[in-house]
Amino acid sequence: MPPEKDFDNKRVVIAGGSSGIGLAVAEKVALQGAKVVIVSSNAERVQEGIKSIGGETQGQAVDVSDEKAVEKLFTKIGAFDHLVFTAGDSLQLHELPDTDLKQDQTRV
């Protein structure tokens, strides 16, 4: 039975996507039609992940704890449909009710 195409033509960015759970998610959504961008601080693992997943997979080596580097990343990659964060670094978010989406779009 062929895989479902739930993510057909969706762009999915996966921070921590070069190994472990992140790589497994990247592989799964790629099989479901996603255009995957894996992000990791380890450039070698990014390249290995791209080869492993194949297709239109892209990757970027970025330290997600560096706010300026993350800002550059999202400027460079442009629009996407889903963001998955499995990186080992802690993700700093606001409480959901206190989140100002207009402000946070410029901070990513």
Secondary structure, 3 states (H helix, E strand, C coil): CCCCCCCCCCEEEEECCCCHHHHHHHHHHHHCCCEEEEEECCHHHHHHHHHHHCCCCEEEECCCCCHHHHHHHHHHHCCCCEEEECCCCCCCCCCHHHCCHHHHHHHC
